[in-house]
Each structure stands twice: as structure tokens, then as C-alpha cells.
């Protein structure tokens, strides 16, 4: 079976975004996002306080900028709000494939 093609993002770039579990979870959350839902950290990604502090640093300095640079999210740093970016739909086929399997 041939993997679903992306349009603007190269396939290898898309797979790179999925390598990190926190980026992957963020993208999966955006796939099913209902703006009225509360955003909780899923149990399988629960952390200790020290791990959480490290995660915040990694998200704000590495993961969110990377996703934003690739156009898959829009990140309002002032309000700390993440929404789907202009190229999010390029990832949708891969996200749906992962979600369904």
C-alpha cells in the first residue's frame, strides 16, 4: 500500500513531525478538535512536575515553532493558543490513517 501523498509538505517532512509523541498528540488533537472542548493532557502523556516543566520548555522552544514554521499550526504566543495552520490539511490523510489504525 502506498502512503497517502501530501501536497505542500514532503512525505519525509510529514513523518518527521510525527516522530515526537507530544507533536503527534498535538496534531491528533487538532484533527478532532471541537473548540468547545476543554483541552486536558491525555493520561498517556501525564508527567511529573519536573517533566511537565521540561515539556513546556520543549514545546515553546522546539515543537511549536517547528510546527508553525512548516505551516501546520498557527500559534498565538500572547494567548498561548494553537489552531490549525494553512497547511494542516496536507497532513490530514496521514493523521486520519494513524487515528484509524
Z-matrix of the N, CA and C atoms (Angstrom, degrees):
N
C 1 1.453
C 2 1.522 1 108.83
N 3 1.298 2 116.75 1 130.60
C 4 1.454 3 122.67 2 179.01
C 5 1.517 4 109.33 3 -81.81
N 6 1.349 5 117.63 4 134.14
C 7 1.464 6 119.24 5 179.36
C 8 1.521 7 110.20 6 -64.44
N 9 1.341 8 117.10 7 150.13
C 10 1.453 9 120.32 8 177.51
C 11 1.523 10 110.70 9 -59.36
N 12 1.299 11 116.04 10 140.02
C 13 1.467 12 120.69 11 -179.96
C 14 1.519 13 109.99 12 -82.03
N 15 1.298 14 115.64 13 147.88
C 16 1.453 15 120.87 14 171.58
C 17 1.515 16 106.65 15 -103.86
N 18 1.313 17 117.02 16 161.91
C 19 1.450 18 118.77 17 -176.89
C 20 1.519 19 111.54 18 -94.25
N 21 1.308 20 118.77 19 -66.11
C 22 1.459 21 120.43 20 -178.82
C 23 1.525 22 112.52 21 -85.53
N 24 1.319 23 115.80 22 -39.44
C 25 1.456 24 119.74 23 179.46
C 26 1.517 25 109.15 24 -81.25
N 27 1.299 26 116.00 25 135.44
C 28 1.462 27 120.22 26 173.19
C 29 1.525 28 108.33 27 -70.25
N 30 1.311 29 116.19 28 152.95
C 31 1.461 30 121.38 29 -178.05
C 32 1.528 31 111.27 30 -57.07
N 33 1.332 32 117.58 31 -44.67
C 34 1.462 33 120.84 32 -179.65
C 35 1.528 34 111.41 33 -64.33
N 36 1.323 35 116.98 34 -36.02
C 37 1.467 36 120.33 35 177.43
C 38 1.527 37 110.17 36 -64.89
N 39 1.318 38 115.70 37 -42.46
C 40 1.459 39 119.96 38 179.37
C 41 1.531 40 110.35 39 -62.43
N 42 1.320 41 116.81 40 -44.99
C 43 1.467 42 119.63 41 179.00
C 44 1.520 43 111.72 42 -62.80
N 45 1.325 44 116.74 43 -35.57
C 46 1.464 45 120.46 44 177.92
C 47 1.526 46 110.75 45 -60.47
N 48 1.324 47 117.17 46 -37.32
C 49 1.464 48 120.45 47 179.24
C 50 1.522 49 111.61 48 -63.97
N 51 1.335 50 116.77 49 -29.97
C 52 1.462 51 120.94 50 -178.20
C 53 1.517 52 113.36 51 -84.20
N 54 1.323 53 118.94 52 -7.49
C 55 1.462 54 121.29 53 -176.17
C 56 1.518 55 112.86 54 -62.67
N 57 1.303 56 117.37 55 -38.54
C 58 1.455 57 120.72 56 -177.32
C 59 1.533 58 109.74 57 -89.14
N 60 1.337 59 118.66 58 130.23
C 61 1.467 60 120.02 59 -176.62
C 62 1.530 61 113.79 60 -62.68
N 63 1.323 62 118.18 61 -31.11
C 64 1.460 63 120.36 62 -179.83
C 65 1.529 64 111.11 63 -74.22
N 66 1.333 65 117.14 64 -40.07
C 67 1.472 66 119.40 65 175.11
C 68 1.518 67 109.53 66 -64.26
N 69 1.319 68 115.98 67 -43.63
C 70 1.464 69 120.92 68 -179.07
C 71 1.529 70 109.86 69 -60.40
N 72 1.323 71 117.18 70 -45.73
C 73 1.466 72 120.80 71 -179.55
C 74 1.531 73 110.77 72 -64.60
N 75 1.316 74 117.53 73 -40.25
C 76 1.463 75 120.55 74 178.01
C 77 1.524 76 110.26 75 -61.00
N 78 1.324 77 117.03 76 -46.02
C 79 1.464 78 120.92 77 179.89
C 80 1.530 79 111.23 78 -64.21
N 81 1.329 80 117.30 79 -40.40
C 82 1.461 81 120.59 80 178.54
C 83 1.532 82 110.40 81 -65.96
N 84 1.314 83 116.70 82 -37.43
C 85 1.468 84 120.74 83 177.86
C 86 1.521 85 110.24 84 -63.98
N 87 1.324 86 117.23 85 -42.32
C 88 1.464 87 120.38 86 178.49
C 89 1.526 88 111.67 87 -65.46
N 90 1.325 89 117.32 88 -31.29
C 91 1.463 90 121.09 89 178.76
C 92 1.525 91 110.51 90 -60.01
N 93 1.324 92 116.14 91 -43.88
C 94 1.469 93 121.43 92 -176.64
C 95 1.523 94 113.11 93 -101.68
N 96 1.308 95 117.53 94 11.52
C 97 1.466 96 121.50 95 -170.70
C 98 1.522 97 112.94 96 -63.83
N 99 1.312 98 113.57 97 129.96
C 100 1.449 99 122.45 98 169.52
C 101 1.519 100 105.38 99 -113.99
N 102 1.334 101 119.33 100 117.70
C 103 1.468 102 120.83 101 -175.00
C 104 1.524 103 114.40 102 -56.24
N 105 1.332 104 118.11 103 -18.59
C 106 1.459 105 120.43 104 179.57
C 107 1.526 106 112.75 105 -84.97
N 108 1.338 107 117.29 106 -11.64
C 109 1.461 108 121.12 107 -178.93
C 110 1.522 109 110.71 108 -76.09
N 111 1.331 110 115.09 109 148.49
C 112 1.448 111 121.01 110 170.45
C 113 1.523 112 108.16 111 -78.65
N 114 1.305 113 117.62 112 141.91
C 115 1.462 114 120.88 113 179.27
C 116 1.520 115 108.99 114 -96.84
N 117 1.332 116 116.45 115 110.16
C 118 1.459 117 122.30 116 176.49
C 119 1.517 118 108.85 117 -111.78
N 120 1.308 119 115.52 118 153.03
C 121 1.451 120 119.91 119 174.97
C 122 1.521 121 107.40 120 -75.64
N 123 1.325 122 117.99 121 123.11
C 124 1.465 123 120.23 122 -179.88
C 125 1.522 124 111.61 123 -59.96
N 126 1.334 125 116.17 124 149.72
C 127 1.453 126 121.71 125 -177.51
C 128 1.510 127 114.04 126 -57.46
N 129 1.350 128 117.42 127 -34.47
C 130 1.458 129 118.93 128 -178.23
C 131 1.523 130 112.30 129 -74.16
N 132 1.322 131 116.91 130 -7.20
C 133 1.462 132 120.41 131 176.79
C 134 1.524 133 111.25 132 -116.04
N 135 1.323 134 117.18 133 13.41
C 136 1.458 135 120.78 134 178.70
C 137 1.529 136 109.46 135 -61.61
N 138 1.310 137 115.28 136 146.67
C 139 1.464 138 120.57 137 -175.28
C 140 1.523 139 110.60 138 -136.04
N 141 1.316 140 115.33 139 165.62
C 142 1.458 141 120.07 140 170.14
C 143 1.524 142 107.41 141 -77.53
N 144 1.324 143 116.79 142 172.18
C 145 1.466 144 119.81 143 -180.00
C 146 1.524 145 111.84 144 -60.28
N 147 1.346 146 116.70 145 -42.55
C 148 1.465 147 120.21 146 179.82
C 149 1.523 148 111.14 147 -65.75
N 150 1.340 149 116.25 148 -41.72
C 151 1.470 150 120.13 149 178.60
C 152 1.521 151 110.33 150 -65.65
N 153 1.339 152 116.43 151 -37.67
C 154 1.457 153 120.61 152 179.17
C 155 1.524 154 110.48 153 -63.90
N 156 1.334 155 116.96 154 -43.45
C 157 1.472 156 120.39 155 177.90
C 158 1.527 157 110.60 156 -59.98
N 159 1.333 158 116.58 157 -42.62
C 160 1.465 159 120.93 158 178.59
C 161 1.529 160 110.44 159 -65.34
N 162 1.328 161 116.53 160 -39.43
C 163 1.463 162 120.90 161 178.62
C 164 1.521 163 110.82 162 -61.97
N 165 1.317 164 117.57 163 -43.56
C 166 1.473 165 120.91 164 179.19
C 167 1.520 166 110.00 165 -59.80
N 168 1.312 167 116.76 166 -43.27
C 169 1.472 168 120.81 167 178.77
C 170 1.520 169 109.97 168 -62.19
N 171 1.340 170 116.91 169 -47.49
C 172 1.464 171 120.40 170 -179.48
C 173 1.530 172 111.60 171 -63.56
N 174 1.328 173 116.53 172 -40.98
C 175 1.465 174 119.23 173 -179.55
C 176 1.528 175 111.05 174 -64.54
N 177 1.318 176 117.08 175 -45.68
C 178 1.465 177 119.22 176 -175.16
C 179 1.518 178 113.64 177 -76.85
N 180 1.327 179 117.96 178 -25.23
C 181 1.465 180 120.19 179 -177.27
C 182 1.520 181 114.28 180 -105.00
N 183 1.334 182 116.96 181 -17.30
C 184 1.464 183 119.26 182 -176.56
C 185 1.524 184 112.19 183 -125.46
N 186 1.329 185 116.63 184 -64.04
C 187 1.460 186 120.74 185 -168.44
C 188 1.530 187 113.83 186 -69.31
N 189 1.331 188 117.36 187 -51.05
C 190 1.464 189 118.72 188 -179.52
C 191 1.530 190 112.39 189 -64.42
N 192 1.340 191 119.41 190 -43.51
C 193 1.470 192 118.06 191 176.19
C 194 1.531 193 112.71 192 -60.32
N 195 1.331 194 117.17 193 -39.07
C 196 1.471 195 120.61 194 179.95
C 197 1.525 196 110.47 195 -63.30
N 198 1.331 197 116.66 196 -47.21
C 199 1.463 198 120.48 197 179.77
C 200 1.525 199 111.11 198 -64.65
N 201 1.317 200 116.35 199 -37.52
C 202 1.469 201 120.32 200 178.88
C 203 1.529 202 110.95 201 -68.73
N 204 1.332 203 116.99 202 -43.49
C 205 1.467 204 120.93 203 178.88
C 206 1.527 205 111.86 204 -60.32
N 207 1.321 206 115.91 205 -32.22
C 208 1.468 207 119.96 206 -179.44
C 209 1.529 208 111.73 207 -86.86
N 210 1.329 209 116.62 208 -1.01
C 211 1.456 210 121.07 209 174.08
C 212 1.512 211 116.15 210 80.24
N 213 1.334 212 117.69 211 10.64
C 214 1.464 213 118.58 212 -177.68
C 215 1.530 214 112.77 213 -90.39
N 216 1.333 215 116.98 214 -15.71
C 217 1.464 216 120.72 215 173.04
C 218 1.518 217 109.18 216 -133.62
N 219 1.324 218 114.76 217 158.35
C 220 1.456 219 122.77 218 164.61
C 221 1.519 220 104.84 219 -112.07
N 222 1.321 221 115.75 220 132.24
C 223 1.462 222 120.01 221 -175.76
C 224 1.520 223 109.17 222 -124.33
N 225 1.325 224 116.63 223 114.40
C 226 1.454 225 122.70 224 175.01
C 227 1.521 226 106.63 225 -89.22
N 228 1.317 227 115.63 226 100.47
C 229 1.471 228 120.33 227 -175.95
C 230 1.526 229 112.42 228 -65.60
N 231 1.333 230 117.26 229 -33.94
C 232 1.465 231 120.18 230 -178.26
C 233 1.526 232 111.84 231 -65.40
N 234 1.325 233 116.69 232 -40.51
C 235 1.459 234 120.70 233 -178.99
C 236 1.524 235 112.14 234 -101.02
N 237 1.349 236 116.60 235 -3.02
C 238 1.456 237 123.18 236 -178.52
C 239 1.533 238 111.33 237 53.87
N 240 1.329 239 114.48 238 50.54
C 241 1.457 240 121.96 239 -179.27
C 242 1.521 241 108.39 240 -118.28
N 243 1.338 242 115.13 241 133.16
C 244 1.461 243 121.84 242 179.12
C 245 1.525 244 108.00 243 -115.96
N 246 1.335 245 115.51 244 130.85
C 247 1.461 246 121.48 245 176.50
C 248 1.523 247 108.68 246 -131.80
N 249 1.316 248 115.56 247 171.07
C 250 1.460 249 120.46 248 177.98
C 251 1.522 250 109.30 249 -63.31
N 252 1.333 251 115.22 250 136.63
C 253 1.451 252 121.20 251 178.18
C 254 1.516 253 111.61 252 -91.50
N 255 1.336 254 116.44 253 177.96
C 256 1.459 255 120.63 254 -176.68
C 257 1.526 256 114.08 255 -62.88
N 258 1.330 257 117.97 256 -25.24
C 259 1.466 258 120.96 257 -179.06
C 260 1.528 259 113.06 258 -105.11
N 261 1.340 260 117.06 259 12.22
C 262 1.461 261 120.31 260 -179.17
C 263 1.522 262 111.32 261 -57.40
N 264 1.318 263 116.96 262 -40.77
C 265 1.465 264 119.80 263 -177.09
C 266 1.520 265 112.67 264 -65.39
N 267 1.334 266 117.77 265 -17.85
C 268 1.463 267 120.12 266 173.68
C 269 1.523 268 110.76 267 -64.45
N 270 1.334 269 116.28 268 -30.52
C 271 1.465 270 121.32 269 179.36
C 272 1.515 271 113.43 270 -88.42
N 273 1.317 272 116.95 271 -15.78
C 274 1.464 273 121.16 272 -173.35
C 275 1.537 274 113.34 273 -50.82
N 276 1.347 275 120.17 274 -46.87
C 277 1.473 276 118.26 275 -179.68
C 278 1.532 277 113.25 276 -59.14
N 279 1.329 278 117.04 277 -40.42
C 280 1.468 279 119.78 278 178.55
C 281 1.526 280 111.15 279 -69.91
N 282 1.327 281 116.81 280 -41.34
C 283 1.457 282 120.23 281 178.07
C 284 1.525 283 111.15 282 -60.71
N 285 1.324 284 116.32 283 -43.93
C 286 1.458 285 120.05 284 -179.99
C 287 1.524 286 110.98 285 -66.57
N 288 1.316 287 117.13 286 -37.40
C 289 1.458 288 120.66 287 177.49
C 290 1.533 289 110.45 288 -62.45
N 291 1.319 290 116.83 289 -46.25
C 292 1.464 291 121.55 290 178.61
C 293 1.523 292 109.80 291 -64.42
N 294 1.305 293 116.76 292 -45.01
C 295 1.470 294 121.75 293 -178.36
C 296 1.532 295 111.48 294 -61.33
N 297 1.313 296 116.70 295 -40.50
C 298 1.466 297 120.92 296 -176.70
C 299 1.523 298 113.85 297 -80.65
N 300 1.325 299 116.86 298 -12.56
C 301 1.460 300 119.01 299 -178.18
C 302 1.503 301 109.68 300 -126.20
